[in-house]
């Protein structure tokens, strides 16, 4: 992963994290927003501007790719680079959680 991409996406915003997380299976923007609401119990709602701006930026940066079109909606999916970023962010969040509980990062 190049340093520019690392600087842009790490650490990730909560919205960016959930968008990328939801794209582990092909999905369109509206489907992502509905899945995020379900995953967060309604605590996070991603507006259309944030959603489509983030999808466009992630596609431009190679984290996601157009998959297909379904009922005039573009479906996207995560790329290997996106998966690398997502996995690094999950490890970072896990480390934060363990440290907040007083657990050793190694144990």
N, C-alpha and C positions, 0 to 999 in steps of 0.2 A: 504494500500500500504506500503510495507516495505521500510525502510530507504535507503537500497542499491539501489533499483529501483528509488526512488525519487532522489538520488544523481546523478545517471547516466543520467536520462532523463529530469530533471527539473533544469534550463530552457532548453527547447528543441532547437536543431538547426533548422533552417528554413527548411532544407531538411527533417529532421526527422519529423517535424510537418506535412509537406505536405504529406509525405508517410503515416503516421498514419491517417491523415484526409481523404485521398483517400480510405483507406481500410474500410470505413464505409459500403461499398458494396464490395463483393468479386472482386478481381482484381489481375492481374499479373504485374510483374515489368514494362514491356514495356507500358502497359495500364496506370500505375501510372505515368510514365514519361510523357506520352502524356497529361494526365489530368493536371499535374502540369504546363506544358507549357501553356495550355489553361487558367488555373486559374490565372497565374501570367502574362499573356500577353507576354510570352517568356522571362520574366526577370529572371526566375530560370529554369535552365536545370540540371537535376540530371543525372550524368554519371552512366554507368553500374556498375563500381566498388563501388561507393557510394550506389547505389540502392541495389545491391545484398548483400553487406556487412551489410547494415542497416536492410534489411529484415531478414537476418540470425540472427543478434543480437537480433532484436525484437522478433523473433520466439523463440529463446533460452531463452529470459527473460520473455516470456509469454504474451507479448503485442499483438501479432498476432498469428494466427494459420493457418496451411494449410487447405484449404477449399476443393479444388478439382483440377483436372487437365483438361485443355482445350487445345486441339491441341498441346500437349507436353509442355504446359506452366503451371507452378504451380500457382494456385490462392490462395491468402491469404485473411483473413478477421480479423478485429479487435476483440479482446477478451474483456470481462468485465474489466480486468485490464487495457488494452489499452485504453478503453473508459474512464476510471477513469483518466488516465494520460492526455488524450486528453482534457477532460473537464476542468481539473485543469489548463492546459496550455492556453486554450481559456479564462478562467477567468483571468489569469495573464495578457494576452495580452489586454483584455478589460480594466483592471485596469490601465495598462500603457497608453493606449489610452486616457482614461478619465483624468488621471493625466496630460497628455501632453496638454489637452485642458483646464486645470484649473478647471475641474469639481471635485466635491467631490466624493470619492469612494462610499459613502452611497447614494448620490443623483443623 
